[in-house]
Amino acid sequence: MNVPLSVSPIVKGGKEKLNIWFNGKQRVIDSPIKPYFYSNEKISDLKHTEVIAKALSKYKDKKFFKYEFDTRADLVKNRISGVTFEDNIPFLLRNRIDKPDLYTKFPHSKELTFLFLDIEQYTKPNDFFPGYEDRIISISWCTNDRKIKSVFLKKDTTSDKKLLRLFIEQYQKINPDVIVVYNKGYDIPTILNRCIRNKIDTSKFSKNNVKPYIGGK
């Protein structure tokens, strides 16, 4: 890959940064551009620069006003419907448009390590679906070699703590770049929540020792 594994915008010190992952490393850099939008007219006392560009409506030179902000939140707070434009372009895309070679400076040059994963969970009698309070009874996985491995509970085992610890040991050896699951809204949150209920540190799943975020989609 001649681009990073992933890039995400973050705010540090009141400024927009780019959080970049490549070759198993994390790097946070200053964004080369600030969040901005244009307007046909001046907006109150906001700091701006004047830009001469061709208006697509008549294809003639016209003066526009460019407003730059320290964060995306500041941009959203100041945009005005029907007055400002180019005010809803995703910030990562904005960087790609304005600085097209930026991401190629951080290529993920190593072969991607995949983890294909599936879990099964105990379901109480008369219940249709298990919850996070129900133990995981098996985890199966394979990596780039496609050799399937599994850990599972014996019928009368009521705790999945040892199972989770065994899986984490294998996970850390694999150190995957990409996780592939059949249902990402179930398998990964369930593993993390079962770790939390067993008082197992979830940061063991992270490349930078930060606990994975659980919430939303």
N, C-alpha and C positions, 0 to 999 in steps of 0.2 A: 504494500500500500504506500502510495506517495503522499498520503494525508494522515492526520492523527487518527487514533482509535476513536476518540471522542473529544468534543469541545463544548464547554458550557459557560455561560456568562455568570459572574459573581460580583458582588460589591464588597470592596475592602477599602477601609479608610475613606469612605464616601466617594470612591471612584469605581468606574466599571473596569473589571479585569476579565481575562479569559483563562479558564481552568482547562488545561490541555493534558490529555493522557496519550502517551505513545511509548512503545517498547517497555511497557511495565512501569513507566515513571510518570509522575505528576509534575507539571510545571505551571505556575501561575504567572501570566505576563500582563503588562499594561495593554489595554485595548488601544490599537493604533488610531482609532477614531472615537469621538464622543457620540452619544446618542443625539440625533438632531432631526429637525423637520424644517420645512420651508413655509413661507407665507407670502401672499401677494401684498400684504400691508403690514405696517408696524403693529406690534402687540405691546401695549402698555410700556413699561420701562425695562422689559427683558433685553439683555445684552444680545446684540445681533451683528452680523456682517452682511454687506450687500453683495449680491452675486448677479452678474449679467449672464444670462443664458437664453437659448432660443425657446420660446413658448411653443409647445407642440400644436396649440390651437391655431396659430397663424404662422408658425415657423419664422418668427421675427424675434430679434433681440429684445429682451425685456429685463427689468430689474426685479429681482426677488430678494426676500429677506430670509437669511439662514439663522436659525436659533439652535445653539448647542447646549447640552446639559451634562452634568457630571454623572447622572444615573438615568436608567430607563424610567424609574419611578418619577423623576422630575419631569421628564418628557411627557409622560402620560398626564401628569397633573396640570401641565400648561397647554396641552393641545386643545384646539377649539374646532368643533365640528363645522365643516363648511368654510372654514377660514384657513386652517393649516393643512398641509398635505405631505405625503411621504412620512406620516407620523405613526404608521402602524406596521412598518416593515420589521420583521424579527431581527434582533440585534446581531445574531450570528450571520444571517443572510446579508445584512447591511455591511458587515465586515468583508464578506466574500465579494460583494459588488464593488466596494470601494478599494479593497486591497486583495485582489484575486490571487496573489501568490503567497499570502500570509500563511495559510495552513500547510502548504507544501514545505515550509521550513521546519516542520515537525513531523516527518514521515514515520509511520509505524512500519519499520523495515523488517522486523522479525516475523516469522510465521505466526499467524494467529493460533492461539490455543483455545480449543472449544471444549465446553463441558455440556453434554447432553444429559438431561436429568429428569427423573420421574419419581414421585413418592406415592405411597399408599398409607391410609390412615384408618385407625379403628373407628367404627361407627357404633354407637350404643344401639341396643335392640329397640326397635320401633322408631328410630330416628332415620330420616332420609339422608342427611348429610352430617359429617363430623364438624366439630368446632375446634378452636384453638386449644381448648382444654383437653381434647382427645389426643392420645399418643400417636406418633408416627410408627407404623409397624414395618415399613420397609422403604429403603431408598435404593434406587438403581441408577447407574450412570455409565457413561463411556466418554472417551476423549477422542482425539484425532485418529487413534488406531482402531476405533469402533469395537473394542473388546469390552463387553458388558460386565460390570461388577455390581454386586449387591451386598447390602447389609440388611438383616431383618431380625425381628423379635420372635422368640419361641412363643408358642400359644399362650402360656401362662405368665409371660413376662409383662408386668404392668407399668414399667418405667422405660421410656425411650432415651434416657440420659446417656447411657453407654453407646447406644446406636448413633446418637448425634455426635458424640465425641469421636467415634471411629470415622464417621463421614467427614468431619472437619479435618482430621489428620490427612485424609486423602485429598480433600479440597485444597489444602495448603500446599501439598506436593504438586498438584496439577496447576495451581495458580492461574485460573482461566482468564482469558481476555474477553470471551463471549460465552454467555450461558444461554442454552436453548432449552426451553421447557414447553410442554404442551399447553399449560395454562399458567401464564405468568402471574395472574391475579390470585392463584391458589398455592402453587408449589413453593415459591420463594417466600411469600409472607408467612406461610405455615411453618416452614423450617425456622425462620427467624423468631417467630412467636413461640414456638416450642423450645427454642434455646432460652429465650427470656424466662419462660415458666420453669425451666430447669436450672436457672441461674448460671447459664453458660454465656461467656462473653461473645457477643455477635461481631465485635471488631475483628475477630479471627477470619471473617469472610472478606475483609477489606484489604486492599493493597497499600493503603496509607494509614492503617490502624484507626480509622474513624468508623464509628458504629454506623451501619447502613440505616438510611432513613426509611421508616415504614409509614405510609400514609397516602391517601389519595390514590391515584392510578400510577 
